[in-house]
Amino acid sequence: MRVVVTRPEHSGERTARRLAEMGHEAVLLPLSKPVRHVDATRQALSNTEGTVAVTSAEAIRTLGAIGQPLKPHLSRPLFAVGKATADEAQKLGFIHVFASEGSGAELAELVSREWTDISQAPLLYLAGSPRAAGFEARLKGLNIPFQTVECYRMQDIVIDDATLRRLFLDASADAVLLYSHLTAKRFFSLPFLQRHSNLLTSTRFLCLSEVIAEAVPTSLHSHVDIANMPDEDSLLALLAAK
């Protein structure tokens, strides 16, 4: 199958390798790229102590960009959404990593169960922008003190019509992988695709969650499949479902 991957470049390349191993043709279409706030992240670590939380692997990559000054902080407990993000944290050198499945709200629940130094210092949440509100909202609901520091910002990439024509007109796409609600909204708002909506009538849209699927236009809902679990293994399993 010819599969369009809408993740940022670094994550998209990893997904493309997995697709190639499965016998599919991967087509990369990153719609945004991270702008990293390395100095702000380094300062946030220096000014705090104790537990750290992240809801994206991009936050881990920003930590990696700090270099040698990160070393004294690798013993701090780190809570992460998803196994992939937790694995990246461990590869970077973090020793005490806790991973939740699913959403930011589920990560907050994990923090409430596992965080033992809650009375000592606020949780440091290294966040991206834009981001879903679930993690911070649930932390507040659980009366867990926290400090949010934006360590990166996702910047839209301008996609020219020639690229989209090559990806969708010159050869049809069998499936598009959608990993976030914002990315899905950006994909379907691309002017070229709005002008040539007929190009998508035979394409499947594989979504990591129901929230992401809500961004797919109503006319294409019959082409949507949602992963059983909000992880890439479940998402890619959908390719063999039909």
C-alpha positions in Angstrom: 0.0 0.0 0.0 1.0 3.6 -0.6 0.8 5.3 2.8 1.1 9.0 3.5 2.8 9.8 6.9 1.8 13.2 8.3 4.2 13.2 11.3 7.1 15.7 11.8 10.2 14.7 9.9 12.1 12.9 12.7 9.2 10.7 13.8 8.0 10.3 10.3 11.2 8.8 9.1 11.0 6.2 11.9 7.4 5.4 10.8 8.5 5.1 7.2 11.1 2.5 8.1 8.5 0.5 9.9 6.2 0.7 6.9 9.0 -0.4 4.6 9.6 -3.4 6.8 5.9 -4.3 6.5 6.1 -4.1 2.7 4.4 -0.7 2.2 5.5 2.4 0.3 5.8 5.3 2.8 5.4 8.9 1.6 6.5 11.6 4.0 4.3 14.7 4.3 5.4 16.5 7.5 2.9 19.4 8.1 4.8 21.0 10.9 8.3 21.2 12.4 9.5 21.9 16.0 11.1 25.1 17.0 13.1 24.2 20.1 13.4 26.5 23.2 16.7 24.9 24.4 17.8 27.8 26.6 14.4 28.1 28.3 14.4 24.3 28.9 17.9 24.3 30.4 17.0 27.2 32.7 13.7 25.4 33.8 15.7 22.4 34.8 18.3 24.5 36.7 15.6 26.4 38.6 13.6 23.3 39.7 14.2 19.9 41.3 12.3 16.7 41.4 9.9 15.1 39.0 9.5 16.0 35.3 6.7 15.1 32.9 6.4 15.2 29.1 3.6 14.4 26.7 5.6 14.3 23.5 8.8 12.8 22.2 9.6 16.3 20.8 10.1 17.4 24.4 12.7 14.6 24.9 14.5 15.7 21.7 14.7 19.2 23.1 16.2 17.8 26.3 18.7 16.0 24.2 19.7 19.3 22.5 20.8 20.6 25.9 23.9 18.4 25.8 26.2 17.9 28.8 24.3 20.2 31.2 21.5 17.7 31.1 23.6 15.0 32.9 22.8 16.1 36.5 19.1 15.8 35.8 19.0 12.3 34.4 18.3 10.9 37.9 15.1 12.9 38.2 11.9 10.8 37.8 10.3 11.3 34.4 6.7 10.6 33.5 5.9 10.2 29.8 2.8 9.5 27.6 3.3 6.4 25.6 6.0 3.7 25.3 7.8 5.4 22.4 8.3 8.6 24.3 9.4 6.7 27.4 11.9 4.7 25.3 13.4 7.9 23.9 13.8 9.2 27.5 15.6 6.0 28.5 17.9 6.1 25.5 18.7 9.7 26.4 19.8 8.4 29.8 16.9 9.0 32.2 17.0 6.3 34.9 13.5 6.4 36.5 10.9 6.6 33.6 7.2 6.0 34.1 5.0 5.5 31.0 1.3 5.8 30.6 -0.8 4.6 27.8 -3.2 6.9 26.0 -4.0 10.5 26.8 -2.5 13.2 29.0 -5.3 12.7 31.5 -4.2 9.1 31.9 -0.6 10.3 32.5 -1.9 12.6 35.3 -3.6 9.6 36.9 -0.3 7.7 36.8 1.4 10.7 38.4 -1.1 10.7 41.2 -0.5 7.0 41.9 3.3 6.9 41.6 4.7 10.3 42.5 6.0 10.1 46.1 7.6 13.6 46.5 4.4 15.5 45.8 4.8 17.7 48.9 8.4 18.7 48.1 8.3 20.6 44.7 5.9 21.2 41.9 6.0 18.8 38.9 7.9 20.3 36.0 5.8 19.8 32.8 8.0 20.3 29.7 5.3 21.1 27.1 4.9 21.9 23.5 2.7 24.5 21.8 0.0 24.0 20.7 -1.0 21.2 23.0 -4.1 19.4 24.3 -5.4 20.6 27.7 -6.1 17.2 29.2 -2.9 16.7 31.2 -2.9 20.1 32.9 -6.6 20.0 33.5 -6.4 16.6 35.2 -3.4 17.6 37.3 -5.5 20.5 38.6 -8.4 18.2 39.3 -6.1 15.9 41.3 -4.7 18.9 43.2 -1.2 18.1 42.0 1.1 21.2 41.9 2.9 21.8 38.7 4.8 24.3 36.6 4.5 24.4 32.8 7.4 25.4 30.7 7.0 25.4 26.9 10.2 23.7 25.5 9.2 23.7 21.9 6.7 25.1 19.4 5.3 23.4 16.3 5.5 25.6 13.3 3.4 25.0 10.2 5.3 24.0 7.0 4.1 25.5 3.8 3.3 22.7 1.4 3.4 23.7 -2.3 0.9 22.5 -4.8 3.6 20.6 -6.8 4.4 18.4 -3.8 0.7 17.6 -3.2 0.1 17.0 -6.9 2.9 14.4 -6.8 1.6 12.8 -3.7 -2.1 12.6 -4.5 -2.7 13.3 -8.2 0.2 11.7 -10.0 -0.2 8.5 -7.9 -3.1 7.8 -5.5 -2.7 7.4 -1.8 -4.1 4.2 -0.3 -4.0 5.5 3.3 -3.1 8.6 5.3 -1.9 8.2 8.9 -3.2 10.9 11.3 -1.6 11.2 14.7 -3.1 14.4 16.2 -6.3 16.4 15.9 -4.4 19.6 14.9 -2.5 17.7 12.2 -5.7 16.3 10.8 -7.3 19.7 10.7 -4.3 21.1 8.9 -4.2 18.3 6.4 -7.9 18.7 5.4 -7.5 22.5 5.2 -4.7 22.4 2.6 -6.1 24.5 -0.3 -4.9 22.0 -2.9 -6.9 19.1 -1.3 -9.9 21.3 -0.9 -9.9 22.1 -4.6 -9.4 18.5 -5.5 -11.4 16.7 -2.8 -12.2 13.9 -5.3 -8.6 12.7 -5.0 -9.4 11.4 -1.5 -12.5 9.4 -2.2 -10.6 6.1 -2.3 -8.2 6.9 0.5 -8.4 5.4 4.0 -7.8 7.7 7.0 -6.2 5.9 9.9 -6.6 7.8 13.1 -4.9 7.3 16.5 -8.0 8.2 18.4 -11.7 9.2 18.1 -10.8 12.8 18.8 -8.5 12.8 15.8 -11.2 11.2 13.6 -13.5 14.1 14.5 -11.3 16.3 12.3 -12.1 14.3 9.2 -14.8 15.9 7.0 -18.2 14.3 7.3 -18.1 13.3 3.6 -15.1 11.0 4.3 -16.3 9.4 7.6 -16.9 6.1 5.9 -13.2 6.0 5.0 -12.1 6.4 8.7 -10.6 3.6 10.8 -9.6 4.3 14.5 -6.8 2.4 16.3 -7.9 0.1 19.2 -5.3 1.7 21.4 -3.7 5.1 20.9 -0.3 3.8 19.9 1.5 3.3 16.6 1.4 -0.5 16.8 -2.4 -0.4 16.8 -2.5 2.3 14.1 -0.3 0.3 11.7 -2.3 -2.9 12.4 -5.2 -1.2 10.7 -3.3 -1.4 7.4 -3.9 -5.2 7.4 -7.6 -4.9 8.6 -9.0 -4.5 5.1 
